[in-house]
């Protein structure tokens, strides 16, 4: 009999949908900095998050970038989905 792990191996590389990543980024930014982002202001391409916001909010978020990335990885466990915020 084969082990259960061999059947579940195909699900190891699944990535969450883009909407879930956007929600996680918005929530993490709100938790860390107190800045409210709309999901329309966030674009996800590969492992990068692009923010279409004004420079004041962007610089505030960039100062807390490491904490935001840690918080996103807590919300979306498993494979690292977001590596960079631009």
C-alpha positions as CSV (number, residue, x, y, z in Angstrom):
1,X,0.0,0.0,0.0
2,X,1.3,3.5,-0.9
3,X,1.6,6.2,1.7
4,X,-0.8,9.1,1.9
5,X,2.0,11.6,1.3
6,X,2.5,10.2,-2.2
7,X,-1.1,11.1,-3.1
8,X,-0.9,14.6,-1.6
9,X,2.4,15.5,-3.2
10,X,0.6,17.1,-6.2
11,X,-1.0,19.7,-3.9
12,X,2.3,21.0,-2.4
13,X,2.9,23.6,-5.1
14,X,-0.6,25.1,-5.2
15,X,-0.6,28.9,-4.9
16,X,-3.5,30.9,-3.4
17,X,-5.6,32.9,-5.9
18,X,-4.7,36.4,-6.6
19,X,-7.7,37.8,-4.7
20,X,-6.5,36.0,-1.5
21,X,-3.0,37.5,-1.9
22,X,-4.4,41.0,-2.4
23,X,-6.6,40.6,0.7
24,X,-3.7,39.4,2.7
25,X,-1.5,42.3,1.6
26,X,-4.2,44.8,2.4
27,X,-4.8,43.3,5.8
28,X,-1.1,43.1,6.7
29,X,-0.5,46.7,5.7
30,X,-3.5,47.7,7.9
31,X,-2.2,45.7,10.8
32,X,1.4,46.9,10.6
33,X,1.1,50.5,9.5
34,X,-2.6,51.4,10.1
35,X,-2.9,52.5,6.4
36,X,-6.0,51.2,4.6
37,X,-5.5,49.9,1.1
38,X,-8.1,49.0,-1.4
39,X,-7.7,45.8,-3.4
40,X,-7.9,47.8,-6.5
41,X,-4.7,49.6,-5.5
42,X,-2.8,46.3,-5.3
43,X,-1.5,44.4,-8.3
44,X,0.2,41.0,-7.9
45,X,2.6,39.7,-10.6
46,X,4.6,36.5,-9.9
47,X,6.0,37.1,-6.4
48,X,5.9,40.9,-6.5
49,X,3.3,43.3,-5.2
50,X,2.9,46.6,-7.0
51,X,1.1,49.4,-5.1
52,X,-0.6,52.1,-7.1
53,X,-0.8,54.7,-4.3
54,X,0.4,58.2,-3.5
55,X,4.1,58.7,-2.5
56,X,3.3,59.5,1.2
57,X,1.6,56.2,1.8
58,X,4.1,54.3,-0.3
59,X,7.1,55.6,1.7
60,X,5.3,54.7,5.0
61,X,4.7,51.2,3.7
62,X,8.3,50.8,2.5
63,X,9.6,51.7,5.9
64,X,7.7,48.7,7.3
65,X,8.2,46.4,4.3
66,X,9.9,43.5,6.3
67,X,7.2,43.4,8.9
68,X,4.5,43.4,6.2
69,X,6.1,40.5,4.3
70,X,6.3,38.5,7.6
71,X,2.6,39.2,8.3
72,X,1.6,38.1,4.8
73,X,3.5,34.9,5.1
74,X,1.6,34.2,8.4
75,X,-1.7,34.7,6.6
76,X,-0.7,32.6,3.6
77,X,1.3,29.7,5.1
78,X,3.2,27.2,2.9
79,X,5.0,28.4,-0.2
80,X,6.2,32.0,0.0
81,X,3.8,33.9,-2.2
82,X,5.1,37.5,-1.9
83,X,8.8,38.3,-1.9
84,X,8.8,41.9,-2.7
85,X,6.7,45.1,-2.4
86,X,7.2,47.7,-5.0
